[in-house]
Every structure is written in C-alpha cells, then in structure tokens.
Amino acid sequence: MKLKQLSIFLENAPGRLYEATHALGEAGIEGCWLHQHPAAGRRLFARSGWQLLWGEPRSRDVHGLLHGPTAFAQALPELHRSALSSALAHLRPASGDAVLDLYCGHGASLREWITAGACALGVELSGEAVELAGVNAPGATVLRGTCVARLPQVRTWWAQQARRRLAYVNPPRSGLEAAVSLALASELRPERIAYLSCSAGTLARDLELLEAGGYGVDAIVPYDFFPLTHHVEALALLSRRM
C-alpha cells in the first residue's frame, strides 16, 4: 500500500488505528516503521526511506543499548554478548590502554572497552549509529565516515597513545578495506586484534595479509547470528608475533 493510501486509510479509520496500535503495544512492539526505499524487501537495512508510523523512534535491547532502524543491532543480543566477551577476554584492555574500534556500529563493543577503563576510538559510516554510539558508550570518541577516509585521524590518535594499543574490527561482508588491512598489518600494528567477520571468504583474505604482517591466529570462534540461514559469523583472535 502506498504511503498516501495508508494515510487516508488511517485518517478514516481511527477505531481500527487504535485497535492496531494497542495490539502492537500488547505484543511488546515499541514502534512501527514504513520502509519506502526502492530496495525494500531486498535490502532490509538500507539507510534511507524510513518513516515512523507509530510509537517510539528508538528502542533499548535487553542490555540497555539504544538502537534505531538504520543503526544495525544483532538480532540475538545474548549471542552477540558472548562474542564480545570472547573479544574482551582476548584483548584484555585495562586502564590507560587504547582500543581502536573500526566499523563500531551503535557502540555495543565501544561500551565494553570504556567499561574496562581503556580509551576507545570508534569509526562508523551510519549517522544514526554514530549518534547512538555517543549515548551507548559515553567517554568514547566516535568519528563518522569510512575507515579509509578516517585513517589520518586514526593515525594521529594512535600516535598519542602511550600504553598498549589494541584493535577490534567488525566490517561488512566486503571485509576490511585494502588500505585499512595494510595499515593494521604494517603501520598501526596493534598488540592484539579481534576480528568479527560475517564472510568466511573475506576473513580468509584479510587474515592472510595480517599473517604476512607478523600476526598469528590464536583462535577462530563461529557464531550462528542468523539461525535458519546459511550465514555463519566468525570471531578471529590474533596476536602480534613479531
């Protein structure tokens, strides 16, 4: 149904609107959005074309993290928490350490590093995610843009860190941008890296480059973040060997 037709329907049927919104509220749904993007139905997370029809524009998950329609959040927060706990145990950030968080999303991982007492710098392209990361992880520095575009600021921040320097990356299916992989492997060279991947192919490509740069893979842990699909995410835990 087109938006104009939907608006006319709702204006002429206030009783039905009340019944519908009451039922949504009873079911625990906090907001209802209309996705008008041309790719709706094929690209669920397209960043444009969203209109709030009813309810709250943002929600909090079971861990208190605020999210919205264009700020991606894992559908299984407990499983995501498990992955973050594994990354945290590997990186072991402490007071005064620095964690570079690339593709940081709405701040779920940033909050872990800040809570542990570390300094944290996040980079994220989505405007809404950047805004929410500032709320979800107060104290972290968050830059908007692609990781490649923000490499100059990353280098400046990195050079100012006096203690251990660590990295957490969670790129899209395309994996790390080539310049970012090269910077991590040969220039920034964090002591430890945790890499959460949603593509085995691009993960293998990026790990090959990192291993050539002197890193070793300590473990790879699979996660079924999207049950009943063929997609499997994996958390690769790396340490600098030389």
C-alpha positions in Angstrom: 0.0 0.0 0.0 1.4 3.4 -0.9 2.0 5.9 1.9 -0.8 8.3 0.7 -3.3 5.5 0.6 -2.2 4.3 4.0 -2.5 7.8 5.5 -6.1 8.1 4.1 -7.0 4.7 5.5 -5.7 5.6 9.0 -7.5 9.0 8.9 -10.8 7.4 8.0 -10.5 4.5 10.5 -9.4 5.9 13.9 -11.0 2.9 15.7 -9.0 0.5 13.6 -5.9 2.5 14.2 -6.4 2.4 18.0 -7.0 -1.4 17.8 -3.9 -1.9 15.7 -1.6 0.2 17.8 -3.0 -1.3 21.1 -2.3 -4.8 19.7 1.2 -3.8 18.8 1.8 -2.4 22.2 0.4 -5.5 23.9 2.8 -7.6 21.8 5.8 -5.6 23.1 6.4 -3.7 19.9 7.5 -0.2 20.6 7.4 1.4 17.2 6.2 0.7 13.6 8.2 2.0 10.6 7.4 2.2 6.9 10.3 1.4 4.6 9.9 3.3 1.4 13.4 2.6 0.0 13.2 1.2 -3.6 15.1 -1.9 -2.4 12.6 -2.6 0.5 12.2 -6.3 0.7 15.7 -7.0 -0.6 17.9 -4.7 1.5 16.3 -4.6 4.9 19.0 -2.3 6.3 19.0 0.4 3.6 19.8 3.7 5.4 17.1 5.9 3.7 13.4 5.8 3.1 12.2 5.1 6.7 9.2 6.8 8.1 7.9 6.3 11.7 4.1 5.5 11.5 3.6 4.9 15.2 5.3 4.6 18.5 8.9 5.4 19.7 11.6 6.1 17.1 14.2 4.1 19.1 14.3 1.2 21.5 16.7 -0.4 24.0 17.7 -4.0 23.9 17.9 -6.3 26.9 21.4 -4.9 27.7 20.2 -1.3 27.7 21.7 -0.4 24.3 19.7 2.2 22.3 19.2 1.4 18.6 17.1 2.6 15.7 16.0 1.4 12.2 19.3 2.5 10.5 21.7 1.5 13.3 22.2 -2.2 12.9 21.9 -4.3 16.0 22.3 -8.1 16.3 19.0 -10.0 16.4 20.3 -12.3 19.1 21.8 -9.9 21.8 22.8 -12.7 24.1 24.9 -14.4 21.4 26.4 -11.1 20.5 27.3 -10.6 24.1 29.1 -13.9 24.1 31.2 -12.8 21.1 32.0 -9.5 22.8 33.0 -11.4 26.0 35.4 -13.6 23.9 36.9 -10.5 22.3 37.2 -8.8 25.6 39.0 -11.8 27.2 41.4 -11.9 24.2 42.2 -8.1 24.1 42.3 -7.7 27.9 42.0 -3.9 27.8 42.9 -2.1 31.0 43.1 1.4 32.4 45.3 3.5 30.1 45.2 1.1 27.2 43.9 2.2 23.8 41.3 0.3 21.7 40.7 1.2 18.0 37.2 0.0 17.1 36.6 0.0 13.4 33.1 -0.3 12.0 31.9 0.3 15.6 28.2 0.4 14.9 25.9 1.8 17.6 28.5 1.3 20.3 28.0 -2.1 21.8 31.7 -3.0 21.6 32.8 0.5 22.5 31.0 0.2 25.7 33.0 -2.9 26.6 36.3 -1.1 26.2 35.2 2.0 28.1 33.8 0.0 30.9 37.2 -1.8 31.2 38.9 1.5 31.7 40.5 1.8 28.2 40.5 4.8 25.9 38.5 4.0 22.7 38.2 5.4 19.2 35.4 4.2 17.0 34.8 4.8 13.3 31.4 4.2 11.7 29.7 5.3 8.5 26.0 5.4 9.6 25.0 8.8 11.0 22.4 7.3 13.4 24.8 4.7 14.6 27.4 7.4 15.4 24.8 9.4 17.3 23.7 6.3 19.3 27.3 5.2 20.0 27.8 8.5 21.8 24.9 7.6 24.0 25.7 3.9 24.5 29.4 4.4 25.1 29.9 7.8 26.8 33.5 8.6 27.0 34.5 7.0 23.7 35.5 9.2 20.7 33.4 8.3 17.6 34.2 9.5 14.1 31.8 9.3 11.2 33.0 8.2 7.8 34.6 5.2 6.1 37.6 3.7 7.8 39.8 4.6 4.9 38.7 8.2 5.0 39.3 8.4 8.7 42.8 6.9 8.6 44.5 10.3 9.0 42.6 10.9 12.3 43.2 7.3 13.4 47.0 7.7 12.9 47.0 10.9 14.9 45.1 9.4 17.8 47.1 6.2 17.7 50.4 8.1 18.0 49.2 9.8 21.1 48.6 6.6 23.0 51.3 5.7 25.5 50.3 2.3 26.7 49.1 -1.0 25.0 47.3 -0.5 21.7 44.6 -3.0 20.6 42.1 -3.3 17.8 38.6 -4.6 17.3 37.1 -4.7 13.8 33.7 -5.7 12.6 33.5 -5.0 8.9 30.6 -5.7 6.5 30.7 -8.8 4.2 33.2 -7.0 1.9 35.7 -7.3 4.7 38.4 -4.8 5.6 39.2 -2.1 3.0 42.6 -2.8 1.4 44.2 0.4 2.9 42.8 -0.5 6.3 44.3 -4.0 6.2 47.6 -2.7 5.2 47.6 0.0 7.9 46.8 -2.6 10.6 49.4 -5.1 9.4 52.4 -2.8 8.6 51.8 0.6 10.3 49.5 0.6 13.3 50.4 -2.9 14.4 48.2 -3.3 17.5 49.4 -5.8 20.0 46.2 -7.9 19.7 43.3 -7.9 17.2 39.8 -9.3 17.5 38.1 -9.5 14.1 34.3 -10.3 13.9 33.5 -11.4 10.4 30.3 -12.2 8.5 32.1 -13.6 5.5 34.5 -16.5 5.6 35.9 -15.6 2.2 36.9 -12.0 3.0 38.0 -13.1 6.5 40.4 -15.6 4.9 41.7 -12.9 2.6 42.3 -10.4 5.4 43.9 -13.0 7.8 46.4 -13.9 5.0 47.5 -10.3 4.8 47.7 -9.9 8.6 49.6 -13.1 9.0 52.1 -11.9 6.4 52.5 -8.8 8.6 53.6 -10.8 11.6 50.3 -11.8 13.2 49.2 -15.3 14.3 45.7 -16.6 14.7 45.1 -17.8 18.2 41.5 -19.0 17.7 38.5 -18.7 15.4 35.1 -19.0 17.0 31.9 -19.4 14.9 28.6 -17.8 15.8 25.2 -18.5 14.3 23.8 -15.0 14.5 21.3 -15.7 11.7 19.6 -19.0 12.5 18.0 -21.0 9.7 20.2 -19.3 7.1 23.5 -20.3 5.6 25.3 -17.3 7.1 27.8 -18.0 9.9 29.9 -15.3 11.5 33.3 -15.9 13.0 35.4 -14.2 15.6 39.1 -14.4 14.8 41.5 -13.7 17.6 45.0 -12.6 16.6 48.3 -11.7 18.4 51.3 -9.9 17.1 54.2 -12.5 16.8 56.9 -10.1 15.5 
